Amino acid sequence: MKKYVCSVCGYVYDPEKGIPEEGIAPGTAFEDLPDSFVCPVCGVGKEDFEPEA
């Protein structure tokens, strides 16, 4: 599973870790996050994330 980076603040979503405090279980692929997902740091939506190079 690929990591995704917020193009606004640089936060990295790591699917192996998930975001348990946000209710996102470890092992959740970025593609499987709900459309309502927002960056936990700056609040932008999924459309502002890009696959990590």
PDB file with SEQRES, HELIX, SHEET and CRYST1 records, atoms N, CA, C and O in Angstrom:
SEQRES   1 A   53  MET LYS LYS TYR VAL CYS SER VAL CYS GLY TYR VAL TYR          
SEQRES   2 A   53  ASP PRO GLU LYS GLY ILE PRO GLU GLU GLY ILE ALA PRO          
SEQRES   3 A   53  GLY THR ALA PHE GLU ASP LEU PRO ASP SER PHE VAL CYS          
SEQRES   4 A   53  PRO VAL CYS GLY VAL GLY LYS GLU ASP PHE GLU PRO GLU          
SEQRES   5 A   53  ALA                                                          
HELIX    1 AA1 PRO A   20  GLU A   22  5                                   3    
HELIX    2 AA2 PHE A   30  ASP A   32  5                                   3    
HELIX    3 AA3 LYS A   46  ASP A   48  5                                   3    
SHEET    1 AA1 3 VAL A  12  TYR A  13  0                                        
SHEET    2 AA1 3 TYR A   4  CYS A   6 -1                                        
SHEET    3 AA1 3 PHE A  49  PRO A  51 -1                                        
CRYST1    1.000    1.000    1.000  90.00  90.00  90.00 P 1           1          
ATOM      1  N   MET A   1       0.842  -1.188   0.000  1.00  0.00           N  
ATOM      2  CA  MET A   1       0.000   0.000   0.000  1.00  0.00           C  
ATOM      3  C   MET A   1       0.882   1.245   0.000  1.00  0.00           C  
ATOM      4  O   MET A   1       1.880   1.325   0.717  1.00  0.00           O  
ATOM      5  N   LYS A   2       0.490   2.201  -0.814  1.00  0.00           N  
ATOM      6  CA  LYS A   2       1.257   3.427  -0.965  1.00  0.00           C  
ATOM      7  C   LYS A   2       0.921   4.449   0.097  1.00  0.00           C  
ATOM      8  O   LYS A   2      -0.219   4.555   0.549  1.00  0.00           O  
ATOM      9  N   LYS A   3       1.945   5.205   0.490  1.00  0.00           N  
ATOM     10  CA  LYS A   3       1.736   6.357   1.366  1.00  0.00           C  
ATOM     11  C   LYS A   3       1.312   7.534   0.493  1.00  0.00           C  
ATOM     12  O   LYS A   3       1.699   7.631  -0.671  1.00  0.00           O  
ATOM     13  N   TYR A   4       0.516   8.422   1.070  1.00  0.00           N  
ATOM     14  CA  TYR A   4       0.071   9.618   0.363  1.00  0.00           C  
ATOM     15  C   TYR A   4       0.457  10.844   1.164  1.00  0.00           C  
ATOM     16  O   TYR A   4       0.400  10.840   2.393  1.00  0.00           O  
ATOM     17  N   VAL A   5       0.858  11.911   0.448  1.00  0.00           N  
ATOM     18  CA  VAL A   5       1.348  13.126   1.079  1.00  0.00           C  
ATOM     19  C   VAL A   5       0.394  14.283   0.786  1.00  0.00           C  
ATOM     20  O   VAL A   5      -0.037  14.482  -0.350  1.00  0.00           O  
ATOM     21  N   CYS A   6       0.073  15.047   1.846  1.00  0.00           N  
ATOM     22  CA  CYS A   6      -0.744  16.250   1.678  1.00  0.00           C  
ATOM     23  C   CYS A   6       0.102  17.294   0.974  1.00  0.00           C  
ATOM     24  O   CYS A   6       1.185  17.644   1.442  1.00  0.00           O  
ATOM     25  N   SER A   7      -0.397  17.796  -0.158  1.00  0.00           N  
ATOM     26  CA  SER A   7       0.376  18.771  -0.926  1.00  0.00           C  
ATOM     27  C   SER A   7       0.364  20.152  -0.273  1.00  0.00           C  
ATOM     28  O   SER A   7       1.121  21.033  -0.679  1.00  0.00           O  
ATOM     29  N   VAL A   8      -0.485  20.347   0.731  1.00  0.00           N  
ATOM     30  CA  VAL A   8      -0.555  21.642   1.406  1.00  0.00           C  
ATOM     31  C   VAL A   8       0.412  21.720   2.585  1.00  0.00           C  
ATOM     32  O   VAL A   8       1.188  22.670   2.691  1.00  0.00           O  
ATOM     33  N   CYS A   9       0.369  20.710   3.484  1.00  0.00           N  
ATOM     34  CA  CYS A   9       1.178  20.803   4.704  1.00  0.00           C  
ATOM     35  C   CYS A   9       2.266  19.732   4.820  1.00  0.00           C  
ATOM     36  O   CYS A   9       3.118  19.817   5.703  1.00  0.00           O  
ATOM     37  N   GLY A  10       2.248  18.721   3.936  1.00  0.00           N  
ATOM     38  CA  GLY A  10       3.282  17.701   3.965  1.00  0.00           C  
ATOM     39  C   GLY A  10       2.978  16.500   4.843  1.00  0.00           C  
ATOM     40  O   GLY A  10       3.812  15.603   4.967  1.00  0.00           O  
ATOM     41  N   TYR A  11       1.783  16.463   5.463  1.00  0.00           N  
ATOM     42  CA  TYR A  11       1.400  15.305   6.284  1.00  0.00           C  
ATOM     43  C   TYR A  11       1.414  14.046   5.418  1.00  0.00           C  
ATOM     44  O   TYR A  11       0.942  14.066   4.281  1.00  0.00           O  
ATOM     45  N   VAL A  12       1.952  12.956   5.955  1.00  0.00           N  
ATOM     46  CA  VAL A  12       2.016  11.695   5.220  1.00  0.00           C  
ATOM     47  C   VAL A  12       1.007  10.721   5.814  1.00  0.00           C  
ATOM     48  O   VAL A  12       1.069  10.394   7.000  1.00  0.00           O  
ATOM     49  N   TYR A  13       0.068  10.255   4.971  1.00  0.00           N  
ATOM     50  CA  TYR A  13      -0.855   9.206   5.405  1.00  0.00           C  
ATOM     51  C   TYR A  13      -0.191   7.866   5.131  1.00  0.00           C  
ATOM     52  O   TYR A  13       0.102   7.529   3.984  1.00  0.00           O  
ATOM     53  N   ASP A  14       0.047   7.101   6.199  1.00  0.00           N  
ATOM     54  CA  ASP A  14       0.665   5.784   6.099  1.00  0.00           C  
ATOM     55  C   ASP A  14      -0.421   4.736   6.330  1.00  0.00           C  
ATOM     56  O   ASP A  14      -0.902   4.584   7.453  1.00  0.00           O  
ATOM     57  N   PRO A  15      -0.814   4.007   5.274  1.00  0.00           N  
ATOM     58  CA  PRO A  15      -1.896   3.035   5.421  1.00  0.00           C  
ATOM     59  C   PRO A  15      -1.593   1.914   6.407  1.00  0.00           C  
ATOM     60  O   PRO A  15      -2.516   1.321   6.966  1.00  0.00           O  
ATOM     61  N   GLU A  16      -0.320   1.615   6.628  1.00  0.00           N  
ATOM     62  CA  GLU A  16       0.020   0.565   7.593  1.00  0.00           C  
ATOM     63  C   GLU A  16      -0.305   1.000   9.020  1.00  0.00           C  
ATOM     64  O   GLU A  16      -0.607   0.166   9.873  1.00  0.00           O  
ATOM     65  N   LYS A  17      -0.243   2.304   9.277  1.00  0.00           N  
ATOM     66  CA  LYS A  17      -0.535   2.832  10.614  1.00  0.00           C  
ATOM     67  C   LYS A  17      -1.983   3.274  10.755  1.00  0.00           C  
ATOM     68  O   LYS A  17      -2.559   3.195  11.840  1.00  0.00           O  
ATOM     69  N   GLY A  18      -2.586   3.751   9.631  1.00  0.00           N  
ATOM     70  CA  GLY A  18      -3.921   4.326   9.724  1.00  0.00           C  
ATOM     71  C   GLY A  18      -3.882   5.572  10.598  1.00  0.00           C  
ATOM     72  O   GLY A  18      -2.820   6.154  10.821  1.00  0.00           O  
ATOM     73  N   ILE A  19      -5.051   5.974  11.090  1.00  0.00           N  
ATOM     74  CA  ILE A  19      -5.140   7.090  12.039  1.00  0.00           C  
ATOM     75  C   ILE A  19      -6.161   6.661  13.088  1.00  0.00           C  
ATOM     76  O   ILE A  19      -7.305   7.115  13.071  1.00  0.00           O  
ATOM     77  N   PRO A  20      -5.741   5.779  14.006  1.00  0.00           N  
ATOM     78  CA  PRO A  20      -6.686   5.231  14.990  1.00  0.00           C  
ATOM     79  C   PRO A  20      -7.468   6.287  15.764  1.00  0.00           C  
ATOM     80  O   PRO A  20      -8.648   6.097  16.057  1.00  0.00           O  
ATOM     81  N   GLU A  21      -6.810   7.404  16.095  1.00  0.00           N  
ATOM     82  CA  GLU A  21      -7.502   8.459  16.840  1.00  0.00           C  
ATOM     83  C   GLU A  21      -8.608   9.122  16.035  1.00  0.00           C  
ATOM     84  O   GLU A  21      -9.467   9.804  16.594  1.00  0.00           O  
ATOM     85  N   GLU A  22      -8.584   8.919  14.703  1.00  0.00           N  
ATOM     86  CA  GLU A  22      -9.627   9.448  13.819  1.00  0.00           C  
ATOM     87  C   GLU A  22     -10.591   8.346  13.378  1.00  0.00           C  
ATOM     88  O   GLU A  22     -11.471   8.575  12.548  1.00  0.00           O  
ATOM     89  N   GLY A  23     -10.415   7.151  13.941  1.00  0.00           N  
ATOM     90  CA  GLY A  23     -11.291   6.040  13.589  1.00  0.00           C  
ATOM     91  C   GLY A  23     -10.897   5.305  12.325  1.00  0.00           C  
ATOM     92  O   GLY A  23     -11.692   4.541  11.777  1.00  0.00           O  
ATOM     93  N   ILE A  24      -9.669   5.527  11.851  1.00  0.00           N  
ATOM     94  CA  ILE A  24      -9.187   4.865  10.635  1.00  0.00           C  
ATOM     95  C   ILE A  24      -8.206   3.768  11.055  1.00  0.00           C  
ATOM     96  O   ILE A  24      -7.109   4.046  11.538  1.00  0.00           O  
ATOM     97  N   ALA A  25      -8.621   2.537  10.863  1.00  0.00           N  
ATOM     98  CA  ALA A  25      -7.851   1.387  11.336  1.00  0.00           C  
ATOM     99  C   ALA A  25      -6.563   1.191  10.546  1.00  0.00           C  
ATOM    100  O   ALA A  25      -6.511   1.503   9.356  1.00  0.00           O  
ATOM    101  N   PRO A  26      -5.512   0.671  11.208  1.00  0.00           N  
ATOM    102  CA  PRO A  26      -4.303   0.297  10.476  1.00  0.00           C  
ATOM    103  C   PRO A  26      -4.663  -0.683   9.360  1.00  0.00           C  
ATOM    104  O   PRO A  26      -5.525  -1.543   9.537  1.00  0.00           O  
ATOM    105  N   GLY A  27      -3.999  -0.548   8.211  1.00  0.00           N  
ATOM    106  CA  GLY A  27      -4.279  -1.417   7.077  1.00  0.00           C  
ATOM    107  C   GLY A  27      -5.310  -0.841   6.116  1.00  0.00           C  
ATOM    108  O   GLY A  27      -5.678  -1.500   5.143  1.00  0.00           O  
ATOM    109  N   THR A  28      -5.787   0.391   6.372  1.00  0.00           N  
ATOM    110  CA  THR A  28      -6.768   1.028   5.490  1.00  0.00           C  
ATOM    111  C   THR A  28      -6.047   1.764   4.362  1.00  0.00           C  
ATOM    112  O   THR A  28      -5.338   2.741   4.604  1.00  0.00           O  
ATOM    113  N   ALA A  29      -6.232   1.293   3.137  1.00  0.00           N  
ATOM    114  CA  ALA A  29      -5.607   1.938   1.978  1.00  0.00           C  
ATOM    115  C   ALA A  29      -6.183   3.339   1.780  1.00  0.00           C  
ATOM    116  O   ALA A  29      -7.341   3.591   2.111  1.00  0.00           O  
ATOM    117  N   PHE A  30      -5.376   4.243   1.242  1.00  0.00           N  
ATOM    118  CA  PHE A  30      -5.843   5.614   0.996  1.00  0.00           C  
ATOM    119  C   PHE A  30      -7.097   5.606   0.137  1.00  0.00           C  
ATOM    120  O   PHE A  30      -8.032   6.369   0.377  1.00  0.00           O  
ATOM    121  N   GLU A  31      -7.108   4.738  -0.865  1.00  0.00           N  
ATOM    122  CA  GLU A  31      -8.244   4.660  -1.779  1.00  0.00           C  
ATOM    123  C   GLU A  31      -9.531   4.256  -1.055  1.00  0.00           C  
ATOM    124  O   GLU A  31     -10.630   4.554  -1.523  1.00  0.00           O  
ATOM    125  N   ASP A  32      -9.392   3.577   0.086  1.00  0.00           N  
ATOM    126  CA  ASP A  32     -10.558   3.114   0.839  1.00  0.00           C  
ATOM    127  C   ASP A  32     -11.034   4.114   1.887  1.00  0.00           C  
ATOM    128  O   ASP A  32     -12.035   3.875   2.563  1.00  0.00           O  
ATOM    129  N   LEU A  33     -10.322   5.235   2.027  1.00  0.00           N  
ATOM    130  CA  LEU A  33     -10.780   6.260   2.964  1.00  0.00           C  
ATOM    131  C   LEU A  33     -12.053   6.884   2.420  1.00  0.00           C  
ATOM    132  O   LEU A  33     -12.213   6.985   1.203  1.00  0.00           O  
ATOM    133  N   PRO A  34     -12.965   7.306   3.289  1.00  0.00           N  
ATOM    134  CA  PRO A  34     -14.203   7.922   2.804  1.00  0.00           C  
ATOM    135  C   PRO A  34     -13.917   9.219   2.050  1.00  0.00           C  
ATOM    136  O   PRO A  34     -12.900   9.867   2.299  1.00  0.00           O  
ATOM    137  N   ASP A  35     -14.803   9.600   1.133  1.00  0.00           N  
ATOM    138  CA  ASP A  35     -14.627  10.842   0.385  1.00  0.00           C  
ATOM    139  C   ASP A  35     -14.605  12.053   1.310  1.00  0.00           C  
ATOM    140  O   ASP A  35     -14.088  13.110   0.949  1.00  0.00           O  
ATOM    141  N   SER A  36     -15.169  11.893   2.501  1.00  0.00           N  
ATOM    142  CA  SER A  36     -15.217  12.994   3.466  1.00  0.00           C  
ATOM    143  C   SER A  36     -13.908  13.150   4.255  1.00  0.00           C  
ATOM    144  O   SER A  36     -13.791  14.047   5.090  1.00  0.00           O  
ATOM    145  N   PHE A  37     -12.915  12.266   3.987  1.00  0.00           N  
ATOM    146  CA  PHE A  37     -11.633  12.333   4.698  1.00  0.00           C  
ATOM    147  C   PHE A  37     -10.979  13.691   4.486  1.00  0.00           C  
ATOM    148  O   PHE A  37     -10.958  14.219   3.375  1.00  0.00           O  
ATOM    149  N   VAL A  38     -10.444  14.250   5.574  1.00  0.00           N  
ATOM    150  CA  VAL A  38      -9.660  15.485   5.494  1.00  0.00           C  
ATOM    151  C   VAL A  38      -8.345  15.279   6.213  1.00  0.00           C  
ATOM    152  O   VAL A  38      -8.244  14.452   7.119  1.00  0.00           O  
ATOM    153  N   CYS A  39      -7.349  16.026   5.811  1.00  0.00           N  
ATOM    154  CA  CYS A  39      -6.033  15.968   6.436  1.00  0.00           C  
ATOM    155  C   CYS A  39      -6.185  16.293   7.921  1.00  0.00           C  
ATOM    156  O   CYS A  39      -6.766  17.320   8.271  1.00  0.00           O  
ATOM    157  N   PRO A  40      -5.666  15.423   8.802  1.00  0.00           N  
ATOM    158  CA  PRO A  40      -5.805  15.686  10.238  1.00  0.00           C  
ATOM    159  C   PRO A  40      -4.966  16.869  10.727  1.00  0.00           C  
ATOM    160  O   PRO A  40      -5.144  17.325  11.857  1.00  0.00           O  
ATOM    161  N   VAL A  41      -4.064  17.364   9.894  1.00  0.00           N  
ATOM    162  CA  VAL A  41      -3.225  18.499  10.289  1.00  0.00           C  
ATOM    163  C   VAL A  41      -3.805  19.821   9.788  1.00  0.00           C  
ATOM    164  O   VAL A  41      -3.971  20.763  10.563  1.00  0.00           O  
ATOM    165  N   CYS A  42      -4.118  19.892   8.472  1.00  0.00           N  
ATOM    166  CA  CYS A  42      -4.539  21.183   7.917  1.00  0.00           C  
ATOM    167  C   CYS A  42      -5.982  21.221   7.410  1.00  0.00           C  
ATOM    168  O   CYS A  42      -6.499  22.297   7.109  1.00  0.00           O  
ATOM    169  N   GLY A  43      -6.642  20.055   7.311  1.00  0.00           N  
ATOM    170  CA  GLY A  43      -8.067  20.039   7.000  1.00  0.00           C  
ATOM    171  C   GLY A  43      -8.459  20.022   5.533  1.00  0.00           C  
ATOM    172  O   GLY A  43      -9.646  20.124   5.222  1.00  0.00           O  
ATOM    173  N   VAL A  44      -7.497  19.894   4.614  1.00  0.00           N  
ATOM    174  CA  VAL A  44      -7.861  19.828   3.194  1.00  0.00           C  
ATOM    175  C   VAL A  44      -8.355  18.418   2.849  1.00  0.00           C  
ATOM    176  O   VAL A  44      -8.098  17.468   3.588  1.00  0.00           O  
ATOM    177  N   GLY A  45      -9.057  18.290   1.734  1.00  0.00           N  
ATOM    178  CA  GLY A  45      -9.648  17.018   1.341  1.00  0.00           C  
ATOM    179  C   GLY A  45      -8.690  16.075   0.622  1.00  0.00           C  
ATOM    180  O   GLY A  45      -7.535  16.404   0.354  1.00  0.00           O  
ATOM    181  N   LYS A  46      -9.223  14.876   0.317  1.00  0.00           N  
ATOM    182  CA  LYS A  46      -8.427  13.833  -0.346  1.00  0.00           C  
ATOM    183  C   LYS A  46      -7.815  14.302  -1.659  1.00  0.00           C  
ATOM    184  O   LYS A  46      -6.739  13.848  -2.050  1.00  0.00           O  
ATOM    185  N   GLU A  47      -8.510  15.216  -2.337  1.00  0.00           N  
ATOM    186  CA  GLU A  47      -8.024  15.665  -3.651  1.00  0.00           C  
ATOM    187  C   GLU A  47      -6.684  16.408  -3.556  1.00  0.00           C  
ATOM    188  O   GLU A  47      -6.007  16.594  -4.567  1.00  0.00           O  
ATOM    189  N   ASP A  48      -6.308  16.825  -2.364  1.00  0.00           N  
ATOM    190  CA  ASP A  48      -5.038  17.528  -2.187  1.00  0.00           C  
ATOM    191  C   ASP A  48      -3.909  16.612  -1.717  1.00  0.00           C  
ATOM    192  O   ASP A  48      -2.864  17.087  -1.273  1.00  0.00           O  
ATOM    193  N   PHE A  49      -4.120  15.304  -1.817  1.00  0.00           N  
ATOM    194  CA  PHE A  49      -3.082  14.329  -1.485  1.00  0.00           C  
ATOM    195  C   PHE A  49      -2.528  13.719  -2.769  1.00  0.00           C  
ATOM    196  O   PHE A  49      -3.250  13.532  -3.749  1.00  0.00           O  
ATOM    197  N   GLU A  50      -1.246  13.417  -2.744  1.00  0.00           N  
ATOM    198  CA  GLU A  50      -0.595  12.794  -3.900  1.00  0.00           C  
ATOM    199  C   GLU A  50       0.205  11.590  -3.424  1.00  0.00           C  
ATOM    200  O   GLU A  50       0.695  11.588  -2.294  1.00  0.00           O  
ATOM    201  N   PRO A  51       0.348  10.556  -4.271  1.00  0.00           N  
ATOM    202  CA  PRO A  51       1.159   9.395  -3.883  1.00  0.00           C  
ATOM    203  C   PRO A  51       2.578   9.844  -3.563  1.00  0.00           C  
ATOM    204  O   PRO A  51       3.138  10.703  -4.243  1.00  0.00           O  
ATOM    205  N   GLU A  52       3.148   9.256  -2.528  1.00  0.00           N  
ATOM    206  CA  GLU A  52       4.527   9.575  -2.151  1.00  0.00           C  
ATOM    207  C   GLU A  52       5.480   9.103  -3.244  1.00  0.00           C  
ATOM    208  O   GLU A  52       5.350   7.993  -3.759  1.00  0.00           O  
ATOM    209  N   ALA A  53       6.424   9.948  -3.586  1.00  0.00           N  
ATOM    210  CA  ALA A  53       7.383   9.625  -4.655  1.00  0.00           C  
ATOM    211  C   ALA A  53       8.403   8.607  -4.191  1.00  0.00           C  
ATOM    212  O   ALA A  53       9.283   8.221  -4.960  1.00  0.00           O  
TER     213      ALA A  53                                                      
END                                                                             
